[in-house]
């Protein structure tokens, strides 16, 4: 399961994203970080353009639906 799926399911805290980033960087994965985390383009843009908090806010909106 990807980071986003686990986060939305309440299985891990948002801060766990750092471990996923580290794991991706140390892996032989050919996918992008966005794909590895399970993010869509809008979520990736908010994360890169704004902040971790902006990404967390977008995910939390989905979590609360």
mmCIF file as Biopython writes it, N, C-alpha, C and O atoms, coordinates in Angstrom:
data_model
#
loop_
_atom_site.group_PDB
_atom_site.id
_atom_site.type_symbol
_atom_site.label_atom_id
_atom_site.label_alt_id
_atom_site.label_comp_id
_atom_site.label_asym_id
_atom_site.label_entity_id
_atom_site.label_seq_id
_atom_site.pdbx_PDB_ins_code
_atom_site.Cartn_x
_atom_site.Cartn_y
_atom_site.Cartn_z
_atom_site.occupancy
_atom_site.B_iso_or_equiv
_atom_site.auth_seq_id
_atom_site.auth_asym_id
_atom_site.pdbx_PDB_model_num
ATOM 1   N N  . UNK A ? 1  ? 0.844   -1.185 0.000   1.0 0.0 1  A 1 
ATOM 2   C CA . UNK A ? 1  ? 0.000   0.000  0.000   1.0 0.0 1  A 1 
ATOM 3   C C  . UNK A ? 1  ? 0.890   1.249  0.000   1.0 0.0 1  A 1 
ATOM 4   O O  . UNK A ? 1  ? 1.948   1.272  0.628   1.0 0.0 1  A 1 
ATOM 5   N N  . UNK A ? 2  ? 0.454   2.249  -0.693  1.0 0.0 2  A 1 
ATOM 6   C CA . UNK A ? 2  ? 1.193   3.512  -0.791  1.0 0.0 2  A 1 
ATOM 7   C C  . UNK A ? 2  ? 0.976   4.363  0.463   1.0 0.0 2  A 1 
ATOM 8   O O  . UNK A ? 2  ? 0.060   4.121  1.250   1.0 0.0 2  A 1 
ATOM 9   N N  . UNK A ? 3  ? 1.848   5.371  0.626   1.0 0.0 3  A 1 
ATOM 10  C CA . UNK A ? 3  ? 1.740   6.268  1.777   1.0 0.0 3  A 1 
ATOM 11  C C  . UNK A ? 3  ? 0.342   6.873  1.884   1.0 0.0 3  A 1 
ATOM 12  O O  . UNK A ? 3  ? -0.274  6.844  2.949   1.0 0.0 3  A 1 
ATOM 13  N N  . UNK A ? 4  ? -0.153  7.419  0.776   1.0 0.0 4  A 1 
ATOM 14  C CA . UNK A ? 4  ? -1.445  8.109  0.805   1.0 0.0 4  A 1 
ATOM 15  C C  . UNK A ? 4  ? -2.558  7.180  1.286   1.0 0.0 4  A 1 
ATOM 16  O O  . UNK A ? 4  ? -3.379  7.576  2.113   1.0 0.0 4  A 1 
ATOM 17  N N  . UNK A ? 5  ? -2.593  5.965  0.783   1.0 0.0 5  A 1 
ATOM 18  C CA . UNK A ? 5  ? -3.634  5.007  1.181   1.0 0.0 5  A 1 
ATOM 19  C C  . UNK A ? 5  ? -3.562  4.712  2.678   1.0 0.0 5  A 1 
ATOM 20  O O  . UNK A ? 5  ? -4.583  4.681  3.366   1.0 0.0 5  A 1 
ATOM 21  N N  . UNK A ? 6  ? -2.354  4.497  3.166   1.0 0.0 6  A 1 
ATOM 22  C CA . UNK A ? 6  ? -2.187  4.189  4.594   1.0 0.0 6  A 1 
ATOM 23  C C  . UNK A ? 6  ? -2.535  5.391  5.464   1.0 0.0 6  A 1 
ATOM 24  O O  . UNK A ? 6  ? -3.143  5.241  6.523   1.0 0.0 6  A 1 
ATOM 25  N N  . UNK A ? 7  ? -2.149  6.582  5.019   1.0 0.0 7  A 1 
ATOM 26  C CA . UNK A ? 7  ? -2.465  7.789  5.787   1.0 0.0 7  A 1 
ATOM 27  C C  . UNK A ? 7  ? -3.971  8.006  5.850   1.0 0.0 7  A 1 
ATOM 28  O O  . UNK A ? 7  ? -4.520  8.268  6.920   1.0 0.0 7  A 1 
ATOM 29  N N  . UNK A ? 8  ? -4.634  7.897  4.713   1.0 0.0 8  A 1 
ATOM 30  C CA . UNK A ? 8  ? -6.079  8.104  4.669   1.0 0.0 8  A 1 
ATOM 31  C C  . UNK A ? 8  ? -6.831  7.055  5.491   1.0 0.0 8  A 1 
ATOM 32  O O  . UNK A ? 8  ? -7.920  7.319  6.001   1.0 0.0 8  A 1 
ATOM 33  N N  . UNK A ? 9  ? -6.244  5.872  5.613   1.0 0.0 9  A 1 
ATOM 34  C CA . UNK A ? 9  ? -6.859  4.804  6.407   1.0 0.0 9  A 1 
ATOM 35  C C  . UNK A ? 9  ? -6.564  4.967  7.897   1.0 0.0 9  A 1 
ATOM 36  O O  . UNK A ? 9  ? -7.063  4.202  8.723   1.0 0.0 9  A 1 
ATOM 37  N N  . UNK A ? 10 ? -5.743  5.975  8.237   1.0 0.0 10 A 1 
ATOM 38  C CA . UNK A ? 10 ? -5.418  6.215  9.637   1.0 0.0 10 A 1 
ATOM 39  C C  . UNK A ? 10 ? -4.377  5.257  10.188  1.0 0.0 10 A 1 
ATOM 40  O O  . UNK A ? 10 ? -4.250  5.101  11.403  1.0 0.0 10 A 1 
ATOM 41  N N  . UNK A ? 11 ? -3.630  4.613  9.293   1.0 0.0 11 A 1 
ATOM 42  C CA . UNK A ? 11 ? -2.650  3.621  9.715   1.0 0.0 11 A 1 
ATOM 43  C C  . UNK A ? 11 ? -1.296  4.220  10.096  1.0 0.0 11 A 1 
ATOM 44  O O  . UNK A ? 11 ? -0.475  3.552  10.726  1.0 0.0 11 A 1 
ATOM 45  N N  . UNK A ? 12 ? -1.066  5.465  9.719   1.0 0.0 12 A 1 
ATOM 46  C CA . UNK A ? 12 ? 0.204   6.099  10.068  1.0 0.0 12 A 1 
ATOM 47  C C  . UNK A ? 12 ? 0.060   7.609  10.125  1.0 0.0 12 A 1 
ATOM 48  O O  . UNK A ? 12 ? -0.849  8.172  9.515   1.0 0.0 12 A 1 
ATOM 49  N N  . UNK A ? 13 ? 0.962   8.276  10.863  1.0 0.0 13 A 1 
ATOM 50  C CA . UNK A ? 13 ? 0.911   9.735  10.953  1.0 0.0 13 A 1 
ATOM 51  C C  . UNK A ? 13 ? 1.490   10.371 9.692   1.0 0.0 13 A 1 
ATOM 52  O O  . UNK A ? 13 ? 2.225   9.724  8.945   1.0 0.0 13 A 1 
ATOM 53  N N  . UNK A ? 14 ? 1.158   11.630 9.461   1.0 0.0 14 A 1 
ATOM 54  C CA . UNK A ? 14 ? 1.654   12.307 8.265   1.0 0.0 14 A 1 
ATOM 55  C C  . UNK A ? 14 ? 3.185   12.312 8.220   1.0 0.0 14 A 1 
ATOM 56  O O  . UNK A ? 14 ? 3.777   12.217 7.144   1.0 0.0 14 A 1 
ATOM 57  N N  . UNK A ? 15 ? 3.814   12.421 9.371   1.0 0.0 15 A 1 
ATOM 58  C CA . UNK A ? 15 ? 5.272   12.499 9.445   1.0 0.0 15 A 1 
ATOM 59  C C  . UNK A ? 15 ? 5.958   11.263 8.861   1.0 0.0 15 A 1 
ATOM 60  O O  . UNK A ? 15 ? 7.144   11.307 8.535   1.0 0.0 15 A 1 
ATOM 61  N N  . UNK A ? 16 ? 5.225   10.178 8.731   1.0 0.0 16 A 1 
ATOM 62  C CA . UNK A ? 16 ? 5.779   8.954  8.155   1.0 0.0 16 A 1 
ATOM 63  C C  . UNK A ? 16 ? 6.167   9.149  6.690   1.0 0.0 16 A 1 
ATOM 64  O O  . UNK A ? 16 ? 6.877   8.319  6.121   1.0 0.0 16 A 1 
ATOM 65  N N  . UNK A ? 17 ? 5.707   10.234 6.081   1.0 0.0 17 A 1 
ATOM 66  C CA . UNK A ? 17 ? 6.061   10.519 4.686   1.0 0.0 17 A 1 
ATOM 67  C C  . UNK A ? 17 ? 7.578   10.611 4.523   1.0 0.0 17 A 1 
ATOM 68  O O  . UNK A ? 17 ? 8.119   10.243 3.480   1.0 0.0 17 A 1 
ATOM 69  N N  . UNK A ? 18 ? 8.259   11.104 5.561   1.0 0.0 18 A 1 
ATOM 70  C CA . UNK A ? 18 ? 9.720   11.233 5.491   1.0 0.0 18 A 1 
ATOM 71  C C  . UNK A ? 18 ? 10.392  9.878  5.294   1.0 0.0 18 A 1 
ATOM 72  O O  . UNK A ? 18 ? 11.358  9.770  4.539   1.0 0.0 18 A 1 
ATOM 73  N N  . UNK A ? 19 ? 9.892   8.852  5.963   1.0 0.0 19 A 1 
ATOM 74  C CA . UNK A ? 19 ? 10.450  7.495  5.831   1.0 0.0 19 A 1 
ATOM 75  C C  . UNK A ? 19 ? 10.179  6.964  4.423   1.0 0.0 19 A 1 
ATOM 76  O O  . UNK A ? 19 ? 11.041  6.312  3.833   1.0 0.0 19 A 1 
ATOM 77  N N  . UNK A ? 20 ? 9.003   7.235  3.886   1.0 0.0 20 A 1 
ATOM 78  C CA . UNK A ? 20 ? 8.688   6.802  2.523   1.0 0.0 20 A 1 
ATOM 79  C C  . UNK A ? 20 ? 9.619   7.482  1.516   1.0 0.0 20 A 1 
ATOM 80  O O  . UNK A ? 20 ? 10.082  6.847  0.569   1.0 0.0 20 A 1 
ATOM 81  N N  . UNK A ? 21 ? 9.888   8.757  1.721   1.0 0.0 21 A 1 
ATOM 82  C CA . UNK A ? 21 ? 10.793  9.486  0.824   1.0 0.0 21 A 1 
ATOM 83  C C  . UNK A ? 21 ? 12.189  8.880  0.893   1.0 0.0 21 A 1 
ATOM 84  O O  . UNK A ? 21 ? 12.840  8.680  -0.132  1.0 0.0 21 A 1 
ATOM 85  N N  . UNK A ? 22 ? 12.637  8.591  2.098   1.0 0.0 22 A 1 
ATOM 86  C CA . UNK A ? 22 ? 13.957  7.982  2.294   1.0 0.0 22 A 1 
ATOM 87  C C  . UNK A ? 22 ? 14.017  6.606  1.625   1.0 0.0 22 A 1 
ATOM 88  O O  . UNK A ? 22 ? 14.982  6.289  0.930   1.0 0.0 22 A 1 
ATOM 89  N N  . UNK A ? 23 ? 12.989  5.802  1.838   1.0 0.0 23 A 1 
ATOM 90  C CA . UNK A ? 23 ? 12.943  4.465  1.236   1.0 0.0 23 A 1 
ATOM 91  C C  . UNK A ? 23 ? 12.970  4.546  -0.286  1.0 0.0 23 A 1 
ATOM 92  O O  . UNK A ? 23 ? 13.671  3.770  -0.937  1.0 0.0 23 A 1 
ATOM 93  N N  . UNK A ? 24 ? 12.212  5.478  -0.855  1.0 0.0 24 A 1 
ATOM 94  C CA . UNK A ? 24 ? 12.197  5.661  -2.315  1.0 0.0 24 A 1 
ATOM 95  C C  . UNK A ? 24 ? 13.591  6.046  -2.809  1.0 0.0 24 A 1 
ATOM 96  O O  . UNK A ? 24 ? 14.066  5.521  -3.816  1.0 0.0 24 A 1 
ATOM 97  N N  . UNK A ? 25 ? 14.248  6.974  -2.088  1.0 0.0 25 A 1 
ATOM 98  C CA . UNK A ? 25 ? 15.582  7.424  -2.484  1.0 0.0 25 A 1 
ATOM 99  C C  . UNK A ? 25 ? 16.622  6.324  -2.431  1.0 0.0 25 A 1 
ATOM 100 O O  . UNK A ? 25 ? 17.604  6.358  -3.172  1.0 0.0 25 A 1 
ATOM 101 N N  . UNK A ? 26 ? 16.415  5.349  -1.562  1.0 0.0 26 A 1 
ATOM 102 C CA . UNK A ? 26 ? 17.370  4.246  -1.414  1.0 0.0 26 A 1 
ATOM 103 C C  . UNK A ? 26 ? 16.973  3.003  -2.209  1.0 0.0 26 A 1 
ATOM 104 O O  . UNK A ? 26 ? 17.630  1.966  -2.118  1.0 0.0 26 A 1 
ATOM 105 N N  . UNK A ? 27 ? 15.908  3.113  -2.982  1.0 0.0 27 A 1 
ATOM 106 C CA . UNK A ? 27 ? 15.415  1.945  -3.724  1.0 0.0 27 A 1 
ATOM 107 C C  . UNK A ? 27 ? 15.826  2.021  -5.194  1.0 0.0 27 A 1 
ATOM 108 O O  . UNK A ? 27 ? 16.390  3.013  -5.655  1.0 0.0 27 A 1 
ATOM 109 N N  . UNK A ? 28 ? 15.528  0.958  -5.897  1.0 0.0 28 A 1 
ATOM 110 C CA . UNK A ? 28 ? 15.761  0.909  -7.343  1.0 0.0 28 A 1 
ATOM 111 C C  . UNK A ? 28 ? 14.475  1.194  -8.119  1.0 0.0 28 A 1 
ATOM 112 O O  . UNK A ? 28 ? 14.384  0.901  -9.312  1.0 0.0 28 A 1 
ATOM 113 N N  . UNK A ? 29 ? 13.479  1.768  -7.432  1.0 0.0 29 A 1 
ATOM 114 C CA . UNK A ? 29 ? 12.196  2.069  -8.071  1.0 0.0 29 A 1 
ATOM 115 C C  . UNK A ? 29 ? 12.401  2.976  -9.282  1.0 0.0 29 A 1 
ATOM 116 O O  . UNK A ? 29 ? 13.201  3.911  -9.248  1.0 0.0 29 A 1 
ATOM 117 N N  . UNK A ? 30 ? 11.670  2.684  -10.342 1.0 0.0 30 A 1 
ATOM 118 C CA . UNK A ? 30 ? 11.746  3.520  -11.544 1.0 0.0 30 A 1 
ATOM 119 C C  . UNK A ? 30 ? 10.601  4.528  -11.596 1.0 0.0 30 A 1 
ATOM 120 O O  . UNK A ? 30 ? 10.582  5.402  -12.463 1.0 0.0 30 A 1 
ATOM 121 N N  . UNK A ? 31 ? 9.649   4.409  -10.672 1.0 0.0 31 A 1 
ATOM 122 C CA . UNK A ? 31 ? 8.521   5.341  -10.655 1.0 0.0 31 A 1 
ATOM 123 C C  . UNK A ? 31 ? 8.961   6.662  -10.011 1.0 0.0 31 A 1 
ATOM 124 O O  . UNK A ? 31 ? 9.992   6.735  -9.344  1.0 0.0 31 A 1 
ATOM 125 N N  . UNK A ? 32 ? 8.160   7.686  -10.227 1.0 0.0 32 A 1 
ATOM 126 C CA . UNK A ? 32 ? 8.439   8.985  -9.616  1.0 0.0 32 A 1 
ATOM 127 C C  . UNK A ? 32 ? 8.092   8.932  -8.129  1.0 0.0 32 A 1 
ATOM 128 O O  . UNK A ? 32 ? 7.395   8.024  -7.679  1.0 0.0 32 A 1 
ATOM 129 N N  . UNK A ? 33 ? 8.577   9.899  -7.385  1.0 0.0 33 A 1 
ATOM 130 C CA . UNK A ? 33 ? 8.248   9.980  -5.967  1.0 0.0 33 A 1 
ATOM 131 C C  . UNK A ? 33 ? 6.740   10.139 -5.789  1.0 0.0 33 A 1 
ATOM 132 O O  . UNK A ? 33 ? 6.145   9.534  -4.897  1.0 0.0 33 A 1 
ATOM 133 N N  . UNK A ? 34 ? 6.128   10.956 -6.643  1.0 0.0 34 A 1 
ATOM 134 C CA . UNK A ? 34 ? 4.677   11.147 -6.587  1.0 0.0 34 A 1 
ATOM 135 C C  . UNK A ? 34 ? 3.959   9.813  -6.708  1.0 0.0 34 A 1 
ATOM 136 O O  . UNK A ? 34 ? 3.056   9.519  -5.925  1.0 0.0 34 A 1 
ATOM 137 N N  . UNK A ? 35 ? 4.350   9.015  -7.671  1.0 0.0 35 A 1 
ATOM 138 C CA . UNK A ? 35 ? 3.722   7.709  -7.876  1.0 0.0 35 A 1 
ATOM 139 C C  . UNK A ? 35 ? 4.000   6.788  -6.682  1.0 0.0 35 A 1 
ATOM 140 O O  . UNK A ? 35 ? 3.111   6.062  -6.237  1.0 0.0 35 A 1 
ATOM 141 N N  . UNK A ? 36 ? 5.205   6.818  -6.177  1.0 0.0 36 A 1 
ATOM 142 C CA . UNK A ? 36 ? 5.591   5.970  -5.047  1.0 0.0 36 A 1 
ATOM 143 C C  . UNK A ? 36 ? 4.745   6.285  -3.811  1.0 0.0 36 A 1 
ATOM 144 O O  . UNK A ? 36 ? 4.360   5.387  -3.062  1.0 0.0 36 A 1 
ATOM 145 N N  . UNK A ? 37 ? 4.467   7.566  -3.613  1.0 0.0 37 A 1 
ATOM 146 C CA . UNK A ? 37 ? 3.665   7.981  -2.463  1.0 0.0 37 A 1 
ATOM 147 C C  . UNK A ? 37 ? 2.171   7.806  -2.696  1.0 0.0 37 A 1 
ATOM 148 O O  . UNK A ? 37 ? 1.389   7.799  -1.745  1.0 0.0 37 A 1 
ATOM 149 N N  . UNK A ? 38 ? 1.771   7.664  -3.966  1.0 0.0 38 A 1 
ATOM 150 C CA . UNK A ? 38 ? 0.361   7.511  -4.296  1.0 0.0 38 A 1 
ATOM 151 C C  . UNK A ? 38 ? -0.371  8.830  -4.429  1.0 0.0 38 A 1 
ATOM 152 O O  . UNK A ? 38 ? -1.598  8.868  -4.339  1.0 0.0 38 A 1 
ATOM 153 N N  . UNK A ? 39 ? 0.363   9.915  -4.641  1.0 0.0 39 A 1 
ATOM 154 C CA . UNK A ? 39 ? -0.237  11.247 -4.750  1.0 0.0 39 A 1 
ATOM 155 C C  . UNK A ? 39 ? -0.705  11.517 -6.174  1.0 0.0 39 A 1 
ATOM 156 O O  . UNK A ? 39 ? -0.181  10.942 -7.129  1.0 0.0 39 A 1 
ATOM 157 N N  . UNK A ? 40 ? -1.699  12.401 -6.310  1.0 0.0 40 A 1 
ATOM 158 C CA . UNK A ? 40 ? -2.085  12.864 -7.640  1.0 0.0 40 A 1 
ATOM 159 C C  . UNK A ? 40 ? -1.327  14.160 -7.943  1.0 0.0 40 A 1 
ATOM 160 O O  . UNK A ? 40 ? -0.605  14.675 -7.089  1.0 0.0 40 A 1 
ATOM 161 N N  . UNK A ? 41 ? -1.492  14.674 -9.141  1.0 0.0 41 A 1 
ATOM 162 C CA . UNK A ? 41 ? -0.744  15.858 -9.573  1.0 0.0 41 A 1 
ATOM 163 C C  . UNK A ? 41 ? -1.073  17.076 -8.707  1.0 0.0 41 A 1 
ATOM 164 O O  . UNK A ? 41 ? -0.177  17.837 -8.342  1.0 0.0 41 A 1 
ATOM 165 N N  . UNK A ? 42 ? -2.347  17.263 -8.378  1.0 0.0 42 A 1 
ATOM 166 C CA . UNK A ? 42 ? -2.759  18.406 -7.549  1.0 0.0 42 A 1 
ATOM 167 C C  . UNK A ? 42 ? -2.074  18.349 -6.175  1.0 0.0 42 A 1 
ATOM 168 O O  . UNK A ? 42 ? -1.595  19.363 -5.668  1.0 0.0 42 A 1 
ATOM 169 N N  . UNK A ? 43 ? -2.038  17.174 -5.596  1.0 0.0 43 A 1 
ATOM 170 C CA . UNK A ? 43 ? -1.408  17.010 -4.279  1.0 0.0 43 A 1 
ATOM 171 C C  . UNK A ? 43 ? 0.087   17.263 -4.349  1.0 0.0 43 A 1 
ATOM 172 O O  . UNK A ? 43 ? 0.658   17.913 -3.472  1.0 0.0 43 A 1 
ATOM 173 N N  . UNK A ? 44 ? 0.719   16.746 -5.399  1.0 0.0 44 A 1 
ATOM 174 C CA . UNK A ? 44 ? 2.156   16.968 -5.575  1.0 0.0 44 A 1 
ATOM 175 C C  . UNK A ? 44 ? 2.451   18.457 -5.755  1.0 0.0 44 A 1 
ATOM 176 O O  . UNK A ? 44 ? 3.403   18.974 -5.170  1.0 0.0 44 A 1 
ATOM 177 N N  . UNK A ? 45 ? 1.649   19.144 -6.554  1.0 0.0 45 A 1 
ATOM 178 C CA . UNK A ? 45 ? 1.851   20.576 -6.784  1.0 0.0 45 A 1 
ATOM 179 C C  . UNK A ? 45 ? 1.738   21.372 -5.488  1.0 0.0 45 A 1 
ATOM 180 O O  . UNK A ? 45 ? 2.556   22.253 -5.223  1.0 0.0 45 A 1 
ATOM 181 N N  . UNK A ? 46 ? 0.727   21.063 -4.682  1.0 0.0 46 A 1 
ATOM 182 C CA . UNK A ? 46 ? 0.543   21.763 -3.410  1.0 0.0 46 A 1 
ATOM 183 C C  . UNK A ? 46 ? 1.738   21.517 -2.501  1.0 0.0 46 A 1 
ATOM 184 O O  . UNK A ? 46 ? 2.204   22.429 -1.817  1.0 0.0 46 A 1 
ATOM 185 N N  . UNK A ? 47 ? 2.218   20.314 -2.494  1.0 0.0 47 A 1 
ATOM 186 C CA . UNK A ? 47 ? 3.352   19.928 -1.649  1.0 0.0 47 A 1 
ATOM 187 C C  . UNK A ? 47 ? 4.611   20.662 -2.068  1.0 0.0 47 A 1 
ATOM 188 O O  . UNK A ? 47 ? 5.321   21.210 -1.225  1.0 0.0 47 A 1 
ATOM 189 N N  . UNK A ? 48 ? 4.897   20.678 -3.373  1.0 0.0 48 A 1 
ATOM 190 C CA . UNK A ? 48 ? 6.123   21.309 -3.877  1.0 0.0 48 A 1 
ATOM 191 C C  . UNK A ? 48 ? 6.012   22.827 -3.839  1.0 0.0 48 A 1 
ATOM 192 O O  . UNK A ? 48 ? 6.945   23.508 -3.413  1.0 0.0 48 A 1 
ATOM 193 N N  . UNK A ? 49 ? 4.887   23.357 -4.276  1.0 0.0 49 A 1 
ATOM 194 C CA . UNK A ? 49 ? 4.719   24.810 -4.360  1.0 0.0 49 A 1 
ATOM 195 C C  . UNK A ? 49 ? 4.504   25.467 -3.007  1.0 0.0 49 A 1 
ATOM 196 O O  . UNK A ? 49 ? 4.939   26.596 -2.781  1.0 0.0 49 A 1 
ATOM 197 N N  . UNK A ? 50 ? 3.831   24.757 -2.106  1.0 0.0 50 A 1 
ATOM 198 C CA . UNK A ? 50 ? 3.478   25.360 -0.821  1.0 0.0 50 A 1 
ATOM 199 C C  . UNK A ? 50 ? 4.273   24.742 0.326   1.0 0.0 50 A 1 
ATOM 200 O O  . UNK A ? 50 ? 5.286   25.295 0.754   1.0 0.0 50 A 1 
ATOM 201 N N  . UNK A ? 51 ? 3.812   23.600 0.818   1.0 0.0 51 A 1 
ATOM 202 C CA . UNK A ? 51 ? 4.467   23.037 2.006   1.0 0.0 51 A 1 
ATOM 203 C C  . UNK A ? 51 ? 3.927   21.656 2.332   1.0 0.0 51 A 1 
ATOM 204 O O  . UNK A ? 51 ? 2.958   21.187 1.734   1.0 0.0 51 A 1 
ATOM 205 N N  . UNK A ? 52 ? 4.573   21.020 3.292   1.0 0.0 52 A 1 
ATOM 206 C CA . UNK A ? 52 ? 4.067   19.746 3.817   1.0 0.0 52 A 1 
ATOM 207 C C  . UNK A ? 52 ? 2.659   19.945 4.369   1.0 0.0 52 A 1 
ATOM 208 O O  . UNK A ? 52 ? 1.782   19.098 4.195   1.0 0.0 52 A 1 
ATOM 209 N N  . UNK A ? 53 ? 2.462   21.068 5.030   1.0 0.0 53 A 1 
ATOM 210 C CA . UNK A ? 53 ? 1.169   21.358 5.644   1.0 0.0 53 A 1 
ATOM 211 C C  . UNK A ? 53 ? 0.061   21.454 4.597   1.0 0.0 53 A 1 
ATOM 212 O O  . UNK A ? 53 ? -1.064  21.014 4.835   1.0 0.0 53 A 1 
ATOM 213 N N  . UNK A ? 54 ? 0.382   22.031 3.437   1.0 0.0 54 A 1 
ATOM 214 C CA . UNK A ? 54 ? -0.607  22.147 2.362   1.0 0.0 54 A 1 
ATOM 215 C C  . UNK A ? 54 ? -1.007  20.764 1.860   1.0 0.0 54 A 1 
ATOM 216 O O  . UNK A ? 54 ? -2.183  20.508 1.601   1.0 0.0 54 A 1 
ATOM 217 N N  . UNK A ? 55 ? -0.031  19.878 1.725   1.0 0.0 55 A 1 
ATOM 218 C CA . UNK A ? 55 ? -0.334  18.507 1.316   1.0 0.0 55 A 1 
ATOM 219 C C  . UNK A ? 55 ? -1.167  17.814 2.382   1.0 0.0 55 A 1 
ATOM 220 O O  . UNK A ? 55 ? -2.157  17.155 2.066   1.0 0.0 55 A 1 
ATOM 221 N N  . UNK A ? 56 ? -0.776  17.956 3.627   1.0 0.0 56 A 1 
ATOM 222 C CA . UNK A ? 56 ? -1.514  17.315 4.714   1.0 0.0 56 A 1 
ATOM 223 C C  . UNK A ? 56 ? -2.956  17.807 4.755   1.0 0.0 56 A 1 
ATOM 224 O O  . UNK A ? 56 ? -3.873  17.025 5.004   1.0 0.0 56 A 1 
ATOM 225 N N  . UNK A ? 57 ? -3.157  19.083 4.516   1.0 0.0 57 A 1 
ATOM 226 C CA . UNK A ? 57 ? -4.506  19.650 4.509   1.0 0.0 57 A 1 
ATOM 227 C C  . UNK A ? 57 ? -5.358  19.025 3.402   1.0 0.0 57 A 1 
ATOM 228 O O  . UNK A ? 57 ? -6.518  18.681 3.629   1.0 0.0 57 A 1 
ATOM 229 N N  . UNK A ? 58 ? -4.783  18.880 2.208   1.0 0.0 58 A 1 
ATOM 230 C CA . UNK A ? 58 ? -5.513  18.251 1.101   1.0 0.0 58 A 1 
ATOM 231 C C  . UNK A ? 58 ? -5.881  16.804 1.436   1.0 0.0 58 A 1 
ATOM 232 O O  . UNK A ? 58 ? -6.993  16.354 1.161   1.0 0.0 58 A 1 
ATOM 233 N N  . UNK A ? 59 ? -4.940  16.093 2.027   1.0 0.0 59 A 1 
ATOM 234 C CA . UNK A ? 59 ? -5.199  14.698 2.372   1.0 0.0 59 A 1 
ATOM 235 C C  . UNK A ? 59 ? -6.225  14.597 3.492   1.0 0.0 59 A 1 
ATOM 236 O O  . UNK A ? 59 ? -7.091  13.722 3.470   1.0 0.0 59 A 1 
ATOM 237 N N  . UNK A ? 60 ? -6.128  15.481 4.459   1.0 0.0 60 A 1 
ATOM 238 C CA . UNK A ? 60 ? -7.078  15.462 5.573   1.0 0.0 60 A 1 
ATOM 239 C C  . UNK A ? 60 ? -8.504  15.716 5.109   1.0 0.0 60 A 1 
ATOM 240 O O  . UNK A ? 60 ? -9.449  15.177 5.686   1.0 0.0 60 A 1 
ATOM 241 N N  . UNK A ? 61 ? -8.671  16.535 4.069   1.0 0.0 61 A 1 
ATOM 242 C CA . UNK A ? 61 ? -10.009 16.771 3.519   1.0 0.0 61 A 1 
ATOM 243 C C  . UNK A ? 61 ? -10.595 15.485 2.960   1.0 0.0 61 A 1 
ATOM 244 O O  . UNK A ? 61 ? -11.796 15.239 3.074   1.0 0.0 61 A 1 
ATOM 245 N N  . UNK A ? 62 ? -9.739  14.662 2.352   1.0 0.0 62 A 1 
ATOM 246 C CA . UNK A ? 62 ? -10.194 13.374 1.816   1.0 0.0 62 A 1 
ATOM 247 C C  . UNK A ? 62 ? -10.468 12.383 2.940   1.0 0.0 62 A 1 
ATOM 248 O O  . UNK A ? 62 ? -11.384 11.565 2.857   1.0 0.0 62 A 1 
ATOM 249 N N  . UNK A ? 63 ? -9.671  12.470 3.977   1.0 0.0 63 A 1 
ATOM 250 C CA . UNK A ? 63 ? -9.785  11.575 5.121   1.0 0.0 63 A 1 
ATOM 251 C C  . UNK A ? 63 ? -11.108 11.778 5.843   1.0 0.0 63 A 1 
ATOM 252 O O  . UNK A ? 63 ? -11.695 10.825 6.356   1.0 0.0 63 A 1 
ATOM 253 N N  . UNK A ? 64 ? -11.574 13.014 5.881   1.0 0.0 64 A 1 
ATOM 254 C CA . UNK A ? 64 ? -12.767 13.355 6.623   1.0 0.0 64 A 1 
ATOM 255 C C  . UNK A ? 64 ? -14.063 13.191 5.831   1.0 0.0 64 A 1 
ATOM 256 O O  . UNK A ? 64 ? -15.138 13.532 6.325   1.0 0.0 64 A 1 
ATOM 257 N N  . UNK A ? 65 ? -13.970 12.681 4.624   1.0 0.0 65 A 1 
ATOM 258 C CA . UNK A ? 65 ? -15.172 12.500 3.793   1.0 0.0 65 A 1 
ATOM 259 C C  . UNK A ? 65 ? -15.885 11.225 4.163   1.0 0.0 65 A 1 
ATOM 260 O O  . UNK A ? 65 ? -16.917 10.902 3.574   1.0 0.0 65 A 1 
#
